[in-house]
């Protein structure tokens, strides 16, 4: 979602913070963990989410997490080519997993 929302404009998306994690029902092999994630706040270089995971309607996990996105060249211009390679790699993985580009749009709405 972060990559789509930023038009694959950043080479790295990093877990920056996890808060208020609460565990409920144990998820055993064979169970399906249904996950719902909401966007709480977009920043200039990060985004805050809340998430909840359930198994058969019972809470298994919930909490908040922040992802940070940036380019290596932000700190050192010599890494610009490395950023390009990482972004192309992320696009290839996205397509391989069944992702598609949005027709006529480079960026999805941040909300």
C-alpha positions as CSV (number, residue, x, y, z in Angstrom):
1,X,0.0,0.0,0.0
2,X,2.8,2.4,0.9
3,X,4.6,1.7,-2.4
4,X,1.4,2.2,-4.4
5,X,0.4,5.4,-2.5
6,X,3.8,6.9,-3.2
7,X,4.0,5.7,-6.8
8,X,6.9,3.4,-6.0
9,X,8.9,6.7,-5.3
10,X,10.9,5.3,-2.4
11,X,13.5,2.5,-2.4
12,X,13.0,1.5,1.3
13,X,9.9,1.0,3.4
14,X,11.0,0.2,7.0
15,X,9.1,-0.8,10.1
16,X,9.9,2.1,12.4
17,X,7.7,1.5,15.5
18,X,5.2,-0.9,17.0
19,X,2.9,0.1,19.9
20,X,0.1,-1.2,22.0
21,X,0.4,-4.8,20.8
22,X,-2.3,-7.0,22.4
23,X,-2.4,-10.7,22.0
24,X,-5.6,-12.8,22.2
25,X,-6.3,-16.1,20.8
26,X,-3.3,-18.2,19.8
27,X,-3.0,-18.9,16.0
28,X,-2.3,-22.6,15.5
29,X,-1.1,-24.1,12.2
30,X,-4.1,-24.5,9.9
31,X,-6.0,-21.5,11.3
32,X,-6.6,-18.5,9.0
33,X,-5.6,-15.2,10.4
34,X,-7.8,-12.5,9.0
35,X,-6.0,-9.1,9.1
36,X,-7.6,-5.6,8.7
37,X,-5.3,-2.6,8.6
38,X,-6.4,1.0,8.7
39,X,-4.4,4.1,7.8
40,X,-4.4,6.6,10.7
41,X,-2.0,9.3,9.6
42,X,0.2,10.0,6.6
43,X,3.4,12.0,7.2
44,X,6.0,13.4,4.8
45,X,8.2,10.3,5.4
46,X,6.1,7.9,7.4
47,X,2.6,6.5,7.8
48,X,0.8,5.2,11.0
49,X,-1.5,2.2,10.8
50,X,-3.7,0.3,13.2
51,X,-4.3,-3.3,12.7
52,X,-6.3,-6.2,14.0
53,X,-6.0,-9.9,13.4
54,X,-8.8,-12.4,14.1
55,X,-9.3,-16.2,13.9
56,X,-12.8,-17.3,13.5
57,X,-14.1,-13.9,14.7
58,X,-12.0,-14.0,17.9
59,X,-9.2,-11.4,18.5
60,X,-5.7,-12.8,18.0
61,X,-3.6,-9.6,17.8
62,X,-4.1,-5.9,17.6
63,X,-1.9,-2.8,17.7
64,X,-0.4,0.1,15.9
65,X,2.7,0.4,13.7
66,X,4.6,3.0,11.8
67,X,6.3,2.5,8.5
68,X,9.0,4.9,7.4
69,X,9.8,5.4,3.7
70,X,12.8,7.0,2.2
71,X,15.6,6.8,-0.4
72,X,19.2,6.1,0.3
73,X,20.2,9.1,-1.8
74,X,18.3,11.4,0.6
75,X,21.5,11.2,2.8
76,X,24.1,10.5,0.1
77,X,23.5,11.2,-3.6
78,X,26.0,8.5,-4.6
79,X,23.2,6.0,-3.8
80,X,20.8,7.2,-6.4
81,X,21.5,4.3,-8.7
82,X,21.0,1.8,-5.8
83,X,17.6,3.4,-5.1
84,X,16.6,2.9,-8.8
85,X,17.6,-0.8,-8.6
86,X,15.7,-1.3,-5.4
87,X,12.6,0.4,-6.7
88,X,12.7,-1.7,-9.9
89,X,13.1,-4.9,-7.8
90,X,10.1,-3.9,-5.6
91,X,8.0,-3.3,-8.8
92,X,9.0,-6.8,-10.1
93,X,8.0,-8.4,-6.8
94,X,4.7,-6.6,-6.8
95,X,3.9,-7.8,-10.3
96,X,5.0,-11.4,-9.4
97,X,2.6,-11.4,-6.5
98,X,-0.3,-10.4,-8.8
99,X,-0.2,-6.7,-8.3
100,X,-1.2,-4.5,-11.2
101,X,-0.5,-0.9,-12.0
102,X,-3.4,1.6,-11.8
103,X,-4.4,2.7,-15.3
104,X,-3.6,6.3,-15.9
105,X,-2.4,6.9,-12.3
106,X,1.0,6.9,-10.7
107,X,-0.2,7.5,-7.2
108,X,-3.2,6.3,-5.2
109,X,-5.0,8.6,-2.9
110,X,-3.5,8.9,0.6
111,X,-6.3,8.8,3.1
